[in-house]
Amino acid sequence: MPYRPPLVAHEYFVADPPELPVRTRGEGGLSALTAAELVAADGAEVMLKAVTSAEETLVVQVGVAGEGVIRVRLSEDATARPRSERAISLVRPGRYPEARAEVEPDEPIVIDAGSLRAEISLAPWHLRFTDASGATLAEQDRGHIDISGRLRTLPFGRSSTGGTPVAYHESFAAAPDEVFAGFGESFTRLDKRGQRPVMWNFDAFGAESQRAYKNVPLYLSSRGYAVLVDSGAPVEFDVCQSTHSVVQILVPDDVMDYYVIAGPGPADVLDRYDRLTCRPALPPKWAFGTWISSGFRVDSQERVLARGRTIRERGIPCDVLHLDTYWQADGHWSDLRWDPVNFPDPEGMLAELDGMGFKVCLWMNPYVSHLSPAFEEAAAAGYFLKNREGEAYVADCWHGSFPPCGIVDFTSPAAVEWFTGLLRGLLRQGVAAFKTDFAEGVPSDAVAANGMTGTDLHNVYTLLFNDAVAAVTREVHGHDLVWARSSYLGGQRHSAQWSGDTYTSYAAMGSTIRGGLAHGLSGVPFWSHDAGGFTGRPSDDLYVRWTQFGALSPLLRLHGTTTREPWEFPDVEEEAVAALRLRYRLMPYLYSAAVEAARTGAPMMRALCVDHPDDPVAWQADLEYLFGRDLLVAPMTAPDGVRQVYLPRGTWVDYWTGDVLEGPGHVRVHKPLDQIPLFARHGALIPVAEPQETIGVPAEITLLAFGGVDGTAEIHDTDGVTVAVATRDGDELRVSVTGPKRVTGVEIVPVPGAPARTVIV
């Protein structure tokens, strides 16, 4: 009797990834490159004519795309491009003036990109990547043949069914101890070995599966390199799952186009990755303050104003009020028009909130309910994606919870102009930013105005959506902040992203931490999550613990299906607000870390491997992180207030007690509800300021000296850069300051050996 799994709950998605065709029994179609010959060598690139095991002729191009970056292309036609380029260019290869191609008779061809080299053997075919010294970083898998003579791994080649090519593939040998991280906002373990990420943006229904809202076809290796695939297709990475010693990459596109990026560390990889895509956009400074949401419930002008007054009366630090779905009329989502009943005077409301020091963010998405008055107008004008019959595609974007919708077609310039025109009026009224929700719902069988299929558009659609919203926001307000749920390759230009609809549980908070670390290693430094969890009401202790995690995240928003307003948790309001005040106290340090992240691409919320790439445990420790360079955060992920924390190499100081601890090693930490496990690097100078109601430019800065030894702090703000240099002189710590900031004091944390006094010179 055949095996039948038990009945399980099943989720239905409006946009599942399409299945690749399956070859019939006995059908050929799996081809591997066997040999190649040189066709042309042009500076730092070679073109090769290759033959395959299926007697095909394909074109291989290998060349330098920047210092430490080598590009490899495999196609039938040298001019082939990824199908997503019909809508948007994802990667922009650069140049390296000292690059060269070394072609000698009877010797492997060498492509030299400085810190990375490629060695190409023509017969038999083989490709290997090394560092400048010749040490192997990555090399193609030579193939796993079973006892029946069948190939068990995907070779460098392509697959066909019925004589039609359907996908290209590549495989890299994996060392037994090699760790792989990245792939976007993946909520599974940071080490992806044994997993099979598929690059397909899902409405993920939480943060506890391999489904992701934000996919990035990039992975980093603990051996000091990364691989980036340039494609908007549903690329599949088999990370040592079906074969433990091989990473297999399947690209259902017209070309295999990938980049190998040199390290040696994750920070080096991300710097080079940014050069290929774009630098992260730095959010406006106010965005780093607290965002407090209306929650997913009916709202009104009176409630919003009352919320703002209550926040100020209770002294809760907050810069942004977020109005979620119900600023629009129920059933009209998302026609981008105020509900005239509940919000009769939005201009007056926005002006009053501005007087209280609040920015306002509005929820929206690229779906328009078929019940909305805007639907017929847009459908008649051809502003929506279409079905195969040429009609507006009406999709169940809300999974049966709300009416089906049309999906705005951002490949149509006219649709973009119509959509951004609706936003422009709201921005001119005084709205500061938009939460760009959803955008994972392009069905594979949809058809776009530019002729793209839904499959080819699906992943890059979110980039078009967020680009349009960012552009009109920049036009009106001079900043391009969006608060985005979905993203893809190069999406770090959309400067605020959050982790979607998490459950309210400690397990979900743990998965959320992992998602943030993975996304940071995928090039996105400005990330957030729904503090308190999204679905349901958190317990009091979870609310505090998640708020503490949020307060020490790059960006912070309190949001959920029920209220996350601190006063609605009266028994723990004090502890939650204390976490917000800690964030505002640390703002000079936090904002300085943000400026560095925008400049370098290294995340603010740094997996330990960013700063300790040679530490194997640092690649596995995925429930803690460095916040900036000098603070280690280990959110409490259990209700008993006890957890194990790994301290990497060096000396660490407990932020709350001043206890000095030595790494590397694990410590058992117990913290009361009003304290998050937090450690400072011994010798760190942490700039802080007196917390205010809103973020501004602090007039005075205090330095916290953890250890009282020689050190330097760079303080970045909108008024420039201030450098504080501490020098130990006997029992005195002398601090000199240059720059616009006024440093008025130095607090020495009382640790053994600390100096007795400080002097600002």
N, C-alpha and C positions, 0 to 999 in steps of 0.2 A: 504494500500500500504506500503511495507516495507521501512524503512528509508534507504536512500542512501546518503552518504556524498558527498559533492561537489568534483569535480576533483581537485587534488592538484599535485604539482610537486612530482615526486617519484624518489628516488635514488636507483640505483641497485648496490648491493655489490657482490663482488666475493665470499664472505664468510659470508653468513648469518648464525646465530645460528639455529640449527635444531629444529623443533617443537617437543615437546613431544607428544606421542599418546594420544588421547582423549578416555575415556571410553564411551562405548555405553550406551544409556538410560537403566537404571535398572541394569547395571553391577556393581558388587561390586569392591573391590580392594583397598579401602582406609582403612588402618589398623592403629590402635593406640595401644601403649603399655598399658596394663591394670594391669599387675602384674609381679613380678619377684622374683626369689629366688637366694640365694647366691650359687655360684659354687666354687669359690676360692677367697681367700684374700692373697695377696702376698705383704707384706710391705706396700706400699702406693697405691696399686691398687686392685680393686675388679673386678671379672668377675661374671656376672649374667646371668641366663637363664630367658628370658622374654617370656611371651605369649601376643598375641595381640588380638584385637577385631575380627580379621579374622581367629583366631585359628592357627596363625603361631607361630613358635618358633624362636626367634632371640637371638643374643648375645649382651649384653651391657657390655662395659668395661669403668670404670671410674678410673682415676689415676692421680697422680701428675706428671707434666712435667717440674717442676722448681718451685722455690719459687714464690708464687703468681700466679701459672699457673696450671689449671686442664684440663685434656684431657677427652673427652667423645667420645666413638665409638659405633656405632650401625650397625650391619651387620648380615648376615646369617651365616658367617663363621668367627671365631675369627682371622684367618690369612688374611682376606681380606685387600686389600690396594687400595688406589685411583688409577685409571687407568693411571693417568699421571706419576706415579712412574716407568712406563716402560721406560720413557725417562729421568726423573730427579726427585730428591728428593726435595720437597719444604720446608718441616718443619723437624727440628731435635729436638725432645723433649729432655729436659735436666733432671736433677735430683735435689733433695733437700734433703740433709741428714736427716733433722729433720721431714720430712714428715711422716705421719702415717695414717692408716685406722683404725677407731674405729668401731668395730662390736660387738654389744650387743644384746641379745635376746629381741625381742619386742620393739626395739628402732630403729630410723632411723640410717642407716650407715652414718658415717661422714668421709669424706676424708679431711685431714688437710694439706694445702700447705702454712702455715704461714699466710700471709696476705689475703688468700682466702681459703674458706671452701666450700665443697659440702655436702649437706644433702640429702640422698636418702631414700625415703619411698617406701617400696616394694609392699604393698597391701592396698589401690590402689597405683599404681605407681605415683611418683612425684619426681622432682629434683629441688633443690633450692641451690643458691649460695649466700654466705654471706661473709662479711669481718670478721676479727679476733674477733670483738666484738659481732658478731651474727646478725648484721644489714643486711637486705636483699639487695643484689645488683641486682640479676636477678633470675628469676624462670620461669620454664616452664608454659606456658599457660595451664589452666585446660580444655580448650575447650569451644567453643561457639556453643550452640545448638539452632537452630531456632524453631519456633512454630510447624514446621512439623517434628521435631525430627532429622533433618539433621545437621551434623557437618559443621560449616561455617569457621573453621580455620584448618590449617594443623596440625595434632597432631605429637608428637614424635613417628615416625613409618615409614611406607613406602607405596608406591602406586604401583599397578600392573594393567596391562591391558592384557586381554586375558590370564591371569594366569602367565604373565611374569613380574617380578619386573622392574620398570623403574626409580624410584627415591626414595630417603629417604628424610625425612623432620623433622623439628624441629620448635617449636614456643616458643617465650618468651613474657611474659606479659610486657607491656610498660606503665609506669606511665604517667599520663596526661601531665606533664610538662617535660618529658624526651626528650632530644635532641640526635640525632644520626649523627655522622660524619665519613668520611673516604671513603672507597670503591675505592680508587685509584684516578686518575686524573679526577674527576667528575666536569663538568663545570656548574652544576646546583647549587642551593642554598646550602650553607654549611650544613645546617640542612636538612638531607635527609628524615625527617618525611613526609609521604604522597607520597614518591617516590618509584619506583620499579627498583633498579639497577640490571642489568643482567651482570654477569661476562663473557663478551665476547668482545675480543679486536676488535674494528672496525677501518677501515680507516674512521675517523669520519666526514670528509668533514667540518671541522671547529671546533669551540669551543662553540657552542651555543645549544647543545642538550644533552640528557642523554647518547648518544653514547660516548664511551671513547676509546682512544688509549691504555690506561694503566689502567687495572683493578686490584684491590687487594681485595680479599675476607675477608676484615677486617673492622669492624666498632667499633667506640668508643662511649661510652655513657656518658652523662653528670652526670650520677649517679655513675661514678667512676669505670668502668670496660670496657672490650672490648671482642668481639667475633671474632675469626679467624677460617675460614673453610679451611681445608687442602684438596684441590681438584683443578685439572686443568679443570674440567668440567664447562659448562655454568651455574654456580650456580645462583639462583635467590633469591633476598632478597625483600620481600614485607614489606617495612618499614611503617607499620601502614597505608597502602593505602586502601586495601580492608576491613580491620577492624582496626579502629583507635587505639585500645588498644593492638595490637599484632604485633610483628615482626615475620614474617614467613620466613623460610629458606628452599629452595627446592634444593636438590643436586642430579642431574641425574648421579649417579656414583655407584660403587659397595659397597660403605660404606659411612655412615655419620661419619665424623671424624672432630671434632671441638675442639677448645681450648677456655676456658674462662680465661681472663687475668685481674689481679687486677690492679687498679690504685694506689692511688685515682685520680691522675691527668693524662692528656694525656702524659706528659713527662715520668711518671712512666710506663705507658702502653707501650710506644714505646721502652723504655729500655728493658723491658721483651720481647717484640716482636722481637727485634734484637737478643736476646739470643736464640730464637727459629729458626730464619732464618739466619741472618748474620748482621754484622755491616756495615754501609754505607762506601763505598770506598771514601777516600779523593782524589779529583782531584789534579794533579800537580798545583803548585801555579800559573803558567802562565795562566792556564785555567780560572782563575778568572778575567783576563783582558778582554778587549773588543774584540769580534769576529766580523769582518766585512766580509760580504758575497758578492759573485759575483751576487747573485740573480738568479732567474730562467730564465736565458737568455744565449745566445751563448757567450762563453768566449774564451780567447786566452792567450797565453803566454805573448804577448805584453801588453794586457790589465791588466793582473795580476800584472806585474812588474810596469806598470804605476800607478795602484791603490796603490801599496805599496809606491812608491815614493811620490805620492800626499799626502798620510796619513802623512808621515814624514815631508814633506815640510810645511803642514798646522798645524803641532803640535797636531795632534789628538792622544790621548792615545789609543794604540791598540797593542795587543799581538798576535792575530791569524787572518790569512786570510783563509776564508773558500771558497773552490771552489766547487760549486754545480754541478748539473747534467752534464753540458757540458764540463767537462774535458775529458769525453769519447766521442766517435763518436756518433752522433745522430742515434738512432735506435739500438745501441749496448748495451744499458743499461741492466744489469749492468755486463759487462764482465771484468771490472777492468783493462782496458788497456787505456793508454793515446791516445787521438786523435792525430795521427802523423802529421796531417796538422796544427792544431791550437796550438799544443804543441810539436814542433820539438825537443826541448832540455829540458826535464823536470828536469834532474839532474842539469843543469846549472841554471835554473830558481829557483829551490829550494835552491841552494847554495847562489845565490844572495839575495834571500829573507831572508835567515838565517843571512846574513851579515847585513841586515837592522833591525834585531831583531824580525823577524816574525816566528812563527810556522805556519804550513800549515795543514789544515784539508780537507779531500776529502769526498764528498758525495758518498754513495753507498747503495745498498740494496741486499736482497737475491734472487732477481728475475733476470733471464737472458732472454732477448728478443729472440724469436725464429728466429729473423733475424741476431743475433750476431754470429760471427764465433765460439764463445765458446759454443753455444748451442748444436750443433751436437756432439761435443766432450763429453760434460757432459751427454747428453742424452744417448749416446751409452755406457758410462761407468756406467750408473745407478745412477747418482748423484742427480737426481730430484725426488720429490714426484711423485707417479704414480696414474693413474686412476684405476678403477676397472678391466680394461682389461690388466693391467700390463704395459701400455705405459706411457711415461712421461706426466704428467698432465700439459697441456698448458692452463693457466688461464688468464683471462682479468684483470690482476692486476692493470692496469691503467684506468679502467672504460671506455674503448673505446678511450682514448686520445692518447695512444701509442700502439705499437704492443703487442700482448699477450706474456706471458713469462712462462718459466719453473721455479719451486720453489726449491731451493737447499734443499736437505734432510739432516738436521743436526743430524738425528738419525743414519746416516751412517758414520762410522769412515773414510771410504775412501773419501766420499764427503767432510767431514770437512777438511781432509788433502789437498785435491785439492783446496778448496776454500781459506784456510789460506795460501796456497802456493802462490796464486796470490797476497794476501795482503802483504806477507813477502817481496817480491821484492819492492813494493812501499814504505814500511817502511824503507827499507835499502837505498832507494834513498834519503830519507830525509823527507818523509811525517810523521807528528807527530801523527795524530789521524784520525779516520774515523767517519763520521756522518752515523749511522746505521739507515737508513730510512725504512719506511714500516714495513713488518713482521707481519701485521695483516691479511694476505690474504690466510691462509691455508684453503681450502674449506673443508666442513664437510665430503664430500665423497672421499677425497684423501686417499691414503694408503702410509704409511711410510715404510722404510726398516726394522724397528724393529717390524712391524705388527700393529702399532697403526693406528687407524682411524683418519681422519682429525679432527673430533669432539674432540677427546681426546688430540690431539696434538696442536690444534689451539692456545690456550692461552699460553702454555709453550714453544711453538716454538720460541718466541722472546727471552726467556732466553737462549736457546741453541745457537741461532744466536749471541746474544751479548756476551755470554761466549766465543765463538770461536774467535770473533774479539778481545775481551779484552785479551785473552790468547796470541795471536800472537803479539799484541801490547806490552804486558808486556815482551815477549821474546826478542823483538828487542830493545825496548826503556826503559824498567824498570818501566813503568806505565801502567795502564790498563784502561785509559780513553776511553770511547766511548760516542758519542753524540747521544742518542737514542730517537726514537719517541715512540716505543711501549715497554711495560714492563708488568710484572706480579708479583706475590707473591715472595718476596725475591729479586726483581730487584734493590734494593738499592745498591747492589754490583756493578752495572753499574753506574758510578759516575756522569754522566751528562745526563739529560733527558730534552726534550723540548716539548712544548704543541701542536705541530703539526700546521696544516694549518689554522690559524685563518683569519677571515675577517678583513679588515681595517675599523673598526668603534669603537666608544666609547663603544657600547654595547658589542662587541666582546672582548674588553680589559677588561671590567668588568667580563665577563664570564671567561676570562683567569686568572684573579686574583683568582676567586673562585676555578678554577682547581688547581692552585698552592697551595692554602691553604689546599684543600682536600688531595692532593698528599703528602704534608708535614705531615698531620695527618695519612697518610698511610705508613709512614716510609721512605720517600724519601726526603732528605734534599737538594740535589744538583739539582736544577730544573731551567729551563729557558723557554723562549718563543721568538717568532719572534718580536723583538722590531720594532714597526711601523705597525704591522699586516702583514700577508703574502699575501693575495689575493688582488691585485689592488694597487693603489698608495694612501697613506694617505694624508689627508689635512696637511698643514704646522703645524697647532696647534696640531693635533693628533700625528703627527710624533714626536713633542717635548714631549708631555705628555707621549707617550708610551716609548720614550727613557729614560725619567726620571724614569718611573716605572722599565724599564730594568736595569738602573744604580743602583737601589736599590733592585735588585733581586739577588738570590744566584749566578747565572751565567748570562751573557749578550751576546746576539748576535743580530746584525742588519741584517735582512734577509727578502726577499719577492719576489714576482713574478716580481716586478720592483725594481730598485735600492733603497737601503737605505743608500747610501753613503752620509755623511752629506753635502758635497759641492753641491750635487744635489738638496738641499733645501736651496738655497742661502739666502732667507729672514729670515730663522730661524737657519742657521748653528751655529751661535754663541751660541744660547740657547741650542741646542742639544749637542754641544761639551762641554759646561759648565757642563752638567749632567754627561758626561763621566769623566771629570776632578774631579767632586765631588766624584765619585766612587773611582778613584785612590787616592784621598786625604784620603778617609776613609778606604783604603786597610788594614792598620794594624788592625783596628777594624773588618773589614769584614772577613779577613783571620782568625783572632782569633775565630770568631763565627763559621767559617767553621770547624776548628779543634775541637771545642766543639761538633758540630753536628756529626762529624764522630765518636767521642768517646762515645756520649750518645744516638744518634738516634733522639734527639729533632731537629726539623727543623730549618734552618736558617731563613726562612720566616714563622714566627710563628703566626698562628691564635691566636687571643687574649685569647682564652680559654686555651692555653698551659700554660700561666703564671697567668691566672685568672679563674681557673676551677669552682670557686664558684659563678661567676658572670653570671647570665642568659643571659645578653646582649652580653657578650663575645662569646657565642656560636652562636650568630646570626649575629654579625658584620663581614660580609664576603667580604667587599670591602676595607679593611685596614688590617694591620698586624704589628707585631713587627719584626724588622729586627735585629736579635740578641736579646739580652735582654734589650737594653737601648734606641733603636730608634724606634719610631712609625711612619710608613709610610702610607699615605692615598692618593694613586694616584688619580689625577684629572680625573674623569670619565664623564665629560661633557664639552662642548666647552666654556661655559660661565665662567669657572674658579671659580665656586662656588660649595661647597659641604658641607654636614654635616659629621662631624667626631666624633666618640665616643671615649672619653678618659676614660680608665678604672681607677680604684681606684688609687690615688696617685697624685703627683704634676708633671706637665709636663711643659717643656719650649719650646716655638716655636724656632726652629733652626735658623730661619732667623731674627727674631725680638727680641728675648729674653723675649717676653711676657710670664708671668707665669700663668698657667691655672690649675684649680683643677678638678680632676675626683672623682667619676664617673659622667659622663654626656656628652651630645652632645654639640658640638660647631659648629657654622656656620663659615666656613673658605673661604676666598677669597684670591687667590694667582695669581700674574701676571704670564705670560707665562714662565718666567725664574726661577720660584720657584715651587717645588713640596711641598705639605703639609707634613711637617716633624717636629717631636717633639722628644725631648730628655727627658729621665727620670731625674727628679730633683735629683742631687747628683751624676749623672753619670760622669765617667772619660772616655772620648772617645779618644783613641790614633789615631793620624793622621800623615801624612807625606806629604811632598811636592810632588805633582803629577809629574811623569816622563812619557816619551814616552812609556815605558814598565814597567811591574812589576818586581821588583828585591827585594833585601833585603835592605830596607832603612837604610842609615847610621845614620839618626837622626829622633827622634820621638818627636812630640809635643802632650801634653795632653790638651784636651778641658774639662774644669771643668764647669759643668752645676749646679751652686749653690754654689760651693766652700765649701762643707761640707766633713766630713769624707767619704772616699770611697776607693775602690781598683779596679785596672784594671790589668787583665792578658793579656799580649801581646804574642801571639804565632807566631812564624815564623820558617823558615827552620833552623835558627841558634839557636833555643831553646826557652825557656820561660823566659820572663821578667815580674816581678811583680812590679807595682807602687802602693804605699800606701799613700793616702793623709790624713793628720790629721789637723783639724782646731784648731788653737791656737790664740784666740782673733781675731784680724783683719788680721791674716796671715794664709796662707795655706801652710803647710810644706809637701813636697813630698819626700819620700825615694824610691829608685829604686834598685832592685837587678836583675841581669841577664845580658845578652849580649847586650841589646839595650842601645843606648845612648839617654836618654831623655834630650833634650836641652832647653825645655821651657814648661810652663804651661800657657794657655790662659783661664782666668776666664770670662765666659760669664756674661755680666753685668745684673744681676738680683737683685732684692731687697734683701738686707742682705748679699750679696757676700763680701768676704774679699777684702781688698784693694791691697794686694800684695801676691806673692808666693815666696817660697824658696825651691830649690831642695837640699836635704841634702844627 
